[in-house]
Amino acid sequence: MTPLDRLVRRMIAQTGPVPVSRFMALALQHPEHGYYRSAAAIGRSGDFITAPEVSQVFGELVGLWLAGAWDRAGRPDPCILCEAGPGRGVLMADALRAVRRVIPGFAAAARVCLIESNETLRAAQAAALDQAAPVWVEGLDGLPDGPLFLIANEFLDALPVRQFVMTPVGWRERTVALGEGGGLVFAAGDDPAAAVAASGLSLPETAETGGIWETQPDALAFVREVARRLVDRGGAALFVDYGDNLPAGRSTLRGIRGHRLVDPLGGIGATDLSVDVDFGRLRRAAEQAGATVLGPVGQAGFLQSLGIEARRAALKASASSDDAAAIDAAIDRLLDPAGMGTAFKAMAVAAPSRAPLPGFSP
């Protein structure tokens, strides 16, 4: 049992069940024991692996996408180049390497900022980006003024989710409670008013008993605030995340440890938690703020439209047979129609403009 297991059980015993959103926030962001406050479990030897860790080509193409957006925005200098949830800094390092080679003006104009709370990861990012002189901030409100070019890869899926479950007496907020044996279990809350107060969620009038509906207020707020900033000051943002993969009416909350799905209620603080991102709701939030929204589109189609096959060929041209096989395996994983190629989606948010953005059909 982890220290946070004990803390959460003690808290529930004293004050009662907590909403799933509160549990998820504690598990990931508790100031001392939260997963993202202390863990650095990204990569093949950790709990999960992200697209930048699979292949350098992902970060390179993202960097060139951001540079293309900068070019279409009139090449503002200076501008803010920001990553939300930058992991070990691999994506930003690959992006800057490609940009310096192909569009050096963007690299020269960019002021690199990272939205990161994990001190362990900040140290890794500093090492990976020593030439970029990054500045760390806790949120969007800490960014300097100016046009913003932002990438958020697997960031939104880790923001807390509110869940509502249909019971014989109507919708109730889903909670985490203590079971008969003292273990943690999911339960239905007592207050029917909680469902009415669901931010941004339209609960159906009828649903099967046990049906679950979700919303991510913090994700909606983040995308809405990005959109407002882009409308006011210019720029573009690219969101790539796991989403829209399960039918409505089911919980998408999952626990991940050692690259395997595990009980999300176990090993609190040592288990990564994530949910499916609702791109449709996020798109509406950005559009309501006045921004232009493109997508979502599947990751495979997005990367292919950016020229991933040409980059594959260029890398393999000077590679040994073993290295060429590794390049193929990594890129195939990014494009796998049964995996990352369709499970992950890309969505762009930009200041209103007639200039098209690469990677998205008109």
NUZALO-172340 format. One record per residue (C-alpha): y, z, x negated; residue in one letter. Coordinates in steps of 0.5 Angstrom, whole numbers, padded with zeros to 4 digits, always signed. Layout:
# NUZALO-172340
YZXA
...
This chain:
# NUZALO-172340
+0000+0000+0000M
+0007-0002-0003T
+0013+0003-0003P
+0016-0002+0003L
+0010-0001+0007D
+0011+0006+0007R
+0018+0006+0008L
+0017+0001+0014V
+0012+0005+0017R
+0016+0012+0016R
+0022+0009+0019M
+0018+0006+0025I
+0014+0013+0026A
+0021+0016+0027Q
+0025+0011+0031T
+0021+0007+0034G
+0019-0001+0033P
+0023-0006+0030V
+0025-0013+0032P
+0021-0018+0028V
+0028-0020+0025S
+0029-0013+0022R
+0022-0013+0019F
+0023-0020+0016M
+0030-0018+0013A
+0027-0011+0010L
+0021-0015+0007A
+0025-0020+0004L
+0032-0017+0002Q
+0031-0009+0002H
+0036-0007-0003P
+0031-0004-0008E
+0024-0006-0006H
+0025-0013-0002G
+0021-0019-0004Y
+0027-0023-0006Y
+0031-0017-0009R
+0025-0016-0014S
+0020-0022-0014A
+0020-0028-0019A
+0014-0031-0016A
+0016-0038-0016I
+0011-0043-0019G
+0004-0045-0020R
+0002-0038-0023S
+0006-0034-0017G
+0006-0034-0010D
+0009-0041-0008F
+0011-0047-0011I
+0017-0051-0009T
+0018-0059-0010A
+0023-0058-0016P
+0017-0054-0019E
+0012-0060-0017V
+0016-0066-0020S
+0022-0066-0024Q
+0024-0073-0020V
+0025-0069-0014F
+0031-0065-0017G
+0033-0072-0021E
+0034-0076-0014L
+0037-0070-0011V
+0042-0070-0016G
+0044-0077-0015L
+0044-0076-0008W
+0050-0071-0009L
+0053-0076-0014A
+0053-0081-0009G
+0056-0077-0003A
+0061-0075-0008W
+0063-0082-0010D
+0063-0084-0002R
+0068-0078-0001A
+0073-0081-0006G
+0071-0077-0013R
+0074-0071-0012P
+0076-0067-0018D
+0075-0061-0018P
+0069-0060-0013C
+0064-0055-0012I
+0057-0056-0013L
+0053-0051-0010C
+0045-0049-0009E
+0043-0044-0004A
+0037-0040-0006G
+0036-0044-0013P
+0030-0041-0015G
+0029-0041-0023R
+0034-0046-0023G
+0030-0052-0024V
+0032-0056-0019L
+0040-0056-0021M
+0038-0057-0028A
+0034-0063-0027D
+0040-0066-0022A
+0045-0064-0027L
+0041-0068-0033R
+0040-0074-0028A
+0048-0074-0026V
+0050-0073-0033R
+0046-0079-0035R
+0048-0084-0029V
+0054-0081-0026I
+0058-0077-0031P
+0064-0077-0028G
+0061-0072-0022F
+0058-0067-0027A
+0065-0067-0031A
+0068-0065-0024A
+0063-0060-0021A
+0064-0053-0022R
+0057-0050-0021V
+0056-0044-0016C
+0049-0041-0014L
+0048-0037-0008I
+0043-0032-0011E
+0042-0024-0010S
+0035-0024-0014N
+0037-0021-0021E
+0031-0023-0024T
+0032-0030-0022L
+0039-0030-0024R
+0037-0029-0031A
+0032-0035-0031A
+0038-0039-0028Q
+0042-0037-0033A
+0037-0039-0038A
+0036-0046-0035A
+0043-0048-0034L
+0047-0045-0040D
+0051-0051-0041Q
+0053-0051-0034A
+0057-0044-0034A
+0054-0043-0027P
+0058-0038-0022V
+0054-0033-0018W
+0056-0031-0011V
+0053-0028-0005E
+0054-0032+0000G
+0059-0038+0002L
+0065-0034+0003D
+0065-0033-0005G
+0065-0040-0006L
+0072-0043-0009P
+0076-0047-0005D
+0075-0055-0006G
+0070-0060-0003P
+0063-0058-0003L
+0057-0061-0005F
+0051-0057-0003L
+0044-0057-0004I
+0039-0052+0000A
+0032-0053-0001N
+0027-0048+0002E
+0033-0043+0004F
+0033-0043+0011L
+0026-0042+0012D
+0027-0035+0009A
+0032-0033+0014L
+0030-0028+0019P
+0027-0030+0026V
+0028-0027+0033R
+0022-0028+0037Q
+0021-0027+0044F
+0014-0026+0048V
+0013-0028+0055M
+0009-0022+0058T
+0007-0021+0065P
+0014-0018+0067V
+0018-0023+0063G
+0021-0025+0057W
+0021-0019+0052R
+0023-0019+0044E
+0017-0019+0040R
+0017-0013+0035T
+0013-0009+0030V
+0010-0003+0032A
+0005+0002+0029L
-0002+0001+0032G
-0007+0006+0034E
-0010+0007+0027G
-0003+0007+0024G
-0003+0000+0022G
+0003-0005+0023L
+0002-0009+0029V
+0006-0014+0033F
+0008-0012+0040A
+0013-0013+0046A
+0019-0009+0046G
+0021-0005+0053D
+0028-0008+0054D
+0029-0014+0058P
+0036-0015+0056A
+0034-0017+0049A
+0032-0024+0051A
+0038-0025+0055V
+0042-0024+0049A
+0038-0029+0045A
+0043-0032+0040S
+0043-0040+0041G
+0036-0040+0045L
+0035-0043+0051S
+0028-0039+0054L
+0024-0043+0059P
+0024-0040+0066E
+0017-0040+0066T
+0012-0040+0060A
+0005-0038+0059E
+0003-0030+0058T
+0003-0029+0051G
+0008-0035+0049G
+0013-0034+0044I
+0020-0037+0043W
+0024-0037+0036E
+0031-0037+0034T
+0034-0036+0027Q
+0041-0033+0028P
+0043-0033+0021D
+0041-0040+0019A
+0045-0043+0025L
+0051-0039+0022A
+0050-0041+0015F
+0049-0049+0017V
+0055-0048+0022R
+0059-0045+0017E
+0058-0050+0012V
+0059-0056+0017A
+0066-0052+0018R
+0068-0052+0011R
+0066-0059+0010L
+0070-0062+0016V
+0076-0058+0013D
+0075-0059+0006R
+0071-0065+0005G
+0064-0066+0002G
+0057-0066+0004A
+0050-0062+0004A
+0043-0063+0004L
+0038-0059+0007F
+0031-0060+0005V
+0026-0055+0009D
+0019-0054+0012Y
+0020-0055+0020G
+0019-0058+0026D
+0011-0058+0025N
+0008-0053+0030L
+0009-0054+0038P
+0014-0050+0042A
+0011-0043+0044G
+0007-0041+0038R
+0010-0036+0032S
+0011-0040+0026T
+0012-0033+0022L
+0007-0034+0016R
+0006-0029+0010G
+0005-0033+0003I
+0002-0029-0003R
-0002-0033-0009G
-0001-0040-0006H
-0005-0037+0000R
-0003-0035+0008L
-0004-0028+0009V
-0002-0023+0014D
+0005-0023+0015P
+0005-0015+0016L
+0001-0013+0010G
+0004-0012+0003G
+0011-0011+0005I
+0016-0013-0001G
+0010-0017-0005A
+0009-0022+0001T
+0013-0028+0002D
+0015-0029+0009L
+0018-0036+0012S
+0018-0039+0019V
+0019-0047+0021D
+0026-0049+0021V
+0029-0052+0028D
+0032-0058+0026F
+0034-0060+0033G
+0038-0053+0034R
+0041-0053+0027L
+0043-0061+0028R
+0047-0059+0034R
+0050-0053+0031A
+0053-0057+0026A
+0055-0063+0030E
+0059-0058+0035Q
+0063-0056+0029A
+0065-0063+0028G
+0061-0065+0022A
+0057-0072+0022T
+0049-0070+0021V
+0044-0075+0019L
+0037-0074+0020G
+0032-0070+0020P
+0027-0075+0016V
+0021-0073+0013G
+0021-0072+0006Q
+0017-0078+0004A
+0021-0083+0007G
+0027-0079+0004F
+0025-0080-0003L
+0022-0087-0002Q
+0029-0089+0000S
+0032-0086-0006L
+0028-0090-0011G
+0022-0085-0012I
+0017-0091-0014E
+0022-0094-0019A
+0023-0087-0022R
+0015-0086-0022R
+0014-0093-0026A
+0020-0091-0031A
+0017-0084-0033L
+0010-0087-0033K
+0012-0093-0038A
+0013-0089-0044S
+0007-0084-0042A
+0000-0083-0045S
-0005-0084-0040S
-0006-0076-0039D
+0001-0075-0038D
+0001-0082-0033A
-0004-0078-0029A
+0000-0072-0028A
+0006-0076-0026I
+0002-0079-0021D
-0001-0073-0018A
+0006-0069-0018A
+0009-0075-0014I
+0004-0076-0010D
+0004-0069-0008R
+0011-0070-0006L
+0010-0076-0002L
+0003-0073+0001D
+0003-0075+0009P
-0002-0070+0010A
+0002-0065+0007G
+0009-0064+0004M
+0011-0071+0005G
+0012-0070+0013T
+0011-0062+0013A
+0018-0062+0010F
+0024-0065+0013K
+0031-0067+0010A
+0038-0067+0014M
+0045-0068+0011A
+0051-0065+0014V
+0058-0068+0012A
+0065-0069+0013A
+0066-0074+0019P
+0067-0081+0015S
+0065-0088+0016R
+0061-0088+0009A
+0054-0088+0010P
+0050-0083+0006L
+0044-0085+0002P
+0037-0084+0004G
+0038-0084+0012F
+0038-0090+0016S
+0044-0092+0020P
